Amino acid sequence: MAEIKYKPIGIIHSPYKDTKGMPIQPTGAQGVKGTIEISPQYAEGLKDIDGFSHVFLIYHFHLSKGYSLTVKPFLDNDLHGVFATRAPRRPNSIGISVVKILKVEGNIIHIEDVDILDGTPLLDIKPCVPEFDFRKVEKTGWLSKTAGRVSEVKADERFCK
């Protein structure tokens, strides 16, 4: 298969300058504010985005080094297949978060519930539409035992080594 390359459309700014102590999911980052700075050549693509309360941010885990097919995620002490986790050390270091839009000013989007490292390259934005995006989930695998702890657990540097 041919290599695929992406060019960032902007950069995510947050209060987190280091991965250690960061929230591990947006649910654990409630109330944390940040901004998205869209590159000027893509600013026109923000037309009408302020009509949505939440968006998906798709970004590059720029500090993640290499990958492992089995990882010990933040919410468990056991090894799991990387595709059964949201760990950043993946074959393609792509992350996804749902954040709340507070306001849009030109090419700057003010957001809330940010669990993303400052300076993270943004690859894409997609509007969050409950009728499209949310289904009744029947199983949550190994996370069924620990997902309720997401607000308590903070990141360390295990995926940046």
C-alpha positions in Angstrom: 0.0 0.0 0.0 1.2 3.5 -0.8 2.3 5.9 1.9 -0.3 8.6 2.8 0.8 12.0 3.9 -1.2 14.7 5.6 -0.5 18.4 6.1 -1.7 20.0 9.3 -4.5 22.6 8.9 -3.6 24.3 12.2 -2.3 24.0 15.7 -4.1 23.3 19.0 -3.2 25.4 22.0 -3.9 24.2 25.5 -2.5 24.8 29.1 -0.7 21.5 28.9 3.0 22.0 28.1 4.0 18.4 29.1 2.1 15.1 28.9 2.6 14.3 32.5 -0.5 15.2 34.5 -2.7 15.8 31.5 -6.3 14.5 31.4 -6.5 11.3 29.4 -9.9 12.0 27.7 -12.1 15.1 27.2 -14.4 13.9 30.0 -11.5 14.3 32.4 -10.8 17.8 31.0 -14.2 19.4 31.7 -13.9 23.2 31.8 -10.3 23.2 30.5 -10.1 25.9 27.8 -7.9 26.2 24.8 -7.8 27.5 21.2 -7.3 26.2 17.7 -5.3 28.4 15.4 -6.3 27.5 11.8 -3.7 28.3 9.1 -4.9 31.4 7.2 -5.3 29.4 3.9 -7.9 27.2 5.5 -9.8 29.9 7.5 -12.6 30.0 4.9 -13.4 26.4 5.8 -14.6 27.6 9.2 -17.7 29.2 7.7 -20.8 28.1 9.7 -18.8 26.0 12.2 -20.1 28.3 15.0 -23.5 26.8 14.4 -22.2 23.6 16.1 -21.7 23.3 19.9 -19.2 20.4 19.6 -16.6 19.2 17.1 -14.3 16.3 16.6 -10.7 17.2 16.4 -8.4 14.8 14.5 -4.8 15.4 15.3 -1.3 14.0 15.2 0.3 12.7 18.4 3.5 14.5 17.6 5.5 13.4 20.7 4.6 9.7 20.4 7.7 7.7 19.4 7.2 4.5 17.4 4.4 2.1 18.2 3.6 -1.0 20.1 0.9 -3.5 19.1 0.2 -4.2 22.8 0.2 -1.4 25.3 -0.6 -0.8 29.0 -3.2 2.0 28.9 -3.6 4.6 31.6 -6.8 3.0 32.9 -5.5 -0.6 33.4 -2.4 -2.5 34.5 -2.8 -5.2 31.8 -1.5 -5.2 28.3 -4.1 -4.8 25.6 -4.0 -4.6 21.8 -3.4 -1.0 20.7 -6.6 -1.0 18.6 -8.6 -1.8 21.8 -7.2 1.3 23.4 -6.9 5.0 22.8 -3.2 5.0 23.5 -1.1 7.4 21.4 1.7 5.0 20.5 0.0 3.6 17.4 1.1 2.6 13.9 -0.5 5.9 12.7 -0.2 8.4 15.6 -3.7 9.9 15.1 -5.8 11.2 18.0 -9.4 12.2 18.2 -11.2 14.4 20.8 -14.7 15.9 21.1 -14.5 19.5 22.3 -17.0 22.3 22.9 -16.9 25.4 20.7 -17.1 28.6 22.8 -16.7 31.1 20.0 -15.0 31.7 16.7 -12.9 34.8 15.9 -11.5 34.8 12.4 -9.1 31.8 12.2 -9.2 31.2 16.0 -11.7 28.8 17.6 -12.0 29.0 21.3 -12.7 25.6 22.8 -13.4 23.8 26.1 -12.9 20.3 27.5 -9.4 20.1 26.0 -7.3 17.0 26.7 -4.6 17.8 24.1 -1.0 18.8 24.5 -0.2 22.4 23.6 1.3 22.7 20.1 -0.4 19.5 18.7 -0.8 19.6 14.9 -4.4 19.6 13.8 -5.3 17.4 10.8 -9.0 17.9 10.5 -12.2 19.1 12.2 -15.6 17.5 11.8 -18.9 18.6 13.4 -20.4 16.4 16.1 -23.9 15.5 15.2 -25.6 13.1 17.8 -27.9 11.6 15.2 -24.9 10.6 13.1 -22.2 9.9 15.7 -23.7 8.2 18.7 -25.2 4.7 18.9 -26.4 2.6 21.7 -23.1 1.0 22.8 -23.6 -2.6 24.1 -20.1 -3.5 25.1 -17.0 -1.5 26.2 -14.6 -4.3 26.6 -11.9 -4.1 29.2 -12.9 -0.5 29.9 -16.2 -1.5 31.4 -14.4 -2.0 34.7 -12.4 1.3 34.7 -14.0 3.9 32.5 -15.7 5.6 35.5 -12.2 6.6 36.7 -11.4 8.7 33.6 -11.7 12.0 35.5 -9.2 10.9 38.2 -6.5 9.3 36.1 -3.9 11.6 34.5 -1.3 11.0 31.8 2.3 10.2 32.5 5.1 10.0 29.9 4.8 6.3 29.1 3.9 6.9 25.4 6.5 9.6 24.7 9.6 7.5 25.3 
